Amino acid sequence: MPERPRWWVLALGGPYDPDDFDQREAVRVRLRQELLLQAIVPDEYVWVWDEENRAQLVLRVCPTRAAAESYAAYLTGRGVEVRVCRMQRE
């Protein structure tokens, strides 16, 4: 039986220069702090690479797109910029 797709809900942070480790870390720290101010804490800190060199943090992994979209809508209502995408196979 094939594995069902899973969906990521990602919090979006600011852009950074991929060759500047300190800048990338500063953007990640800023995103973590912004989320903590809203009492949003992921189970673990999993960062996802973005083609536009923007910080992306996995907030939740959902079994269906509908569940991911629902959680994303909740977060958007709280002022968090989010993206929903299908989790890539490992």
Buried (B, 14 or more C-beta within 10 A) or exposed (E): EEEEEBBBBBBBBBBBEEEEEEBBEBBBEEBBEBBEEEEBEBEEEEBBEBEEBBBBBBBBBBEEBEBBBBBBEEBEEEEBBBBBBEBEEE
